[in-house]
Amino acid sequence: MTIAVVGGALANKAGYGGEAWIRLSWVLGLRRLGIDVWLVEDLDSATCLDRAGAPTSAANSYNLDYFNEVVDAFGLTDRAVLRVDGGTHTFGAGADALAALGEQAELVVNIGGHLPAEVLFPRAQWVYIDIDPGWTQFWHASGNPGARLEGHHAFYTIAENLGTSRCPIPTGGLPWRTIRQPVVLADWPVLPTPGPTRFTTVATWRNPFGPVGDEVLGAKHHQFRRFVDLAESSASIHELALRIHPADAADERLLAAHGWQIVDAAEVARTPADFRSYVQGSWAELSPVQGVYAHTQSGWFSDRSLRYLASGRPVLVQDTGLSDLYPVGEGLVTFESTAEARDGEQRIEADYQGHAAAAREIAERFFDSDLVLSRLLDEVGIA
């Protein structure tokens, strides 16, 4: 049996249920294909916090508690290792298991370059999975070590237009292949249609990365400001499950003044189960995207949105160059202006069941983990 490692963040993103699903989908999807899959994560103890947000040791941290909570919930306790301060301490399956894995692993799926390729799993083929397109490539072009591309044998990005004339993101001379984020469809069953008519999304108001490229390409909070009046004069509910810093209280007041309902994402989407319940309890998704994805027409598509699709929930999102990649217009509807977004809402409302069925069909056709990951294994030569 092929032994593979997924490198990615749970403890580093404690309390972010949607982020956990990104990593879990790779682990669970590869397992479905008969791979012996391990989740390995690196954690810097200097970033560890307790539940009140105060600095603490890794052993006493909410980071570790969250890691254990998630891997336990998904039956991964004996296949997950949390490596602290470069291996000074290990949790989960432990140091001996990690040492044995180091000699056995044949494949490393390194999400966002999370694991240091020069240190671990010397026999393995290292595959980089870029889930932050734009930042990854601009950082690499400028010599910023944050990209962590060194030491990999294959490079994949979810920016499906990267390397084409449509997308100005630099390739850096690397042989980028494209991949879609996988979803294990069995984990996202279609439930009865909820009510009332409620467009939602889950978001962090500001991303932690800052601007990229030669100009400020715009983060998500800039895009939300562009579309802030969408909720006005609408009979539908427009709700944001939002993480927003108190310093951005003026923006929170602006959203509320324009009719947006705001709930705390830290409460409604803390665990993977919470996140799934929130998505499946929604009527449809409505969301702008990070400006870098829209302005570069990168073809990026959100892992969050594909889980709405898999749940049979229509998705109405700002366009990132998706029309050449997916059957846009039913189930998945895109917009570039407020007028187009309002029109998209009306179209979904006029034929909700048709859009809901089309949403699930898109997930099955394009994002099914069996299809996505079988293709990856074939391309990198793993039987």
Secondary structure, 3 states (H helix, E strand, C coil): CCEEEEECCCHHHCCCHHHHHHHHHHHHHHHHCCCEEEEEEEECHHHCECCCCCECCHHHCHHHHHHHHHHHHCCCHHHEEEEEHHHCEEEECCHHHHHHHHHHCCEEEEECCCCCCCCCCCCCEEEEEECCCCHHHHHHHHCCHHHCCCCCCEEEECCCCCCCCCCCCCCCCCCEEECCCCECHHHCCCCCCCCCCEEEEEEECCCCCCCCCCCCCCCHHHHHHHCHHHHCCCCCEEEEEEECCHHHHHHHHHHHHCCCEEEEHHHHCCCHHHHHHHHHCCCEEEECCCHHHHHCCCCCCCHHHHHHHHCCCCEEEECCCCCCCCCCCCCEEEECCHHHHHHHHHHHHHCHHHHHHHHHHHHHHHHEHHHHHHHHHHHCCCC
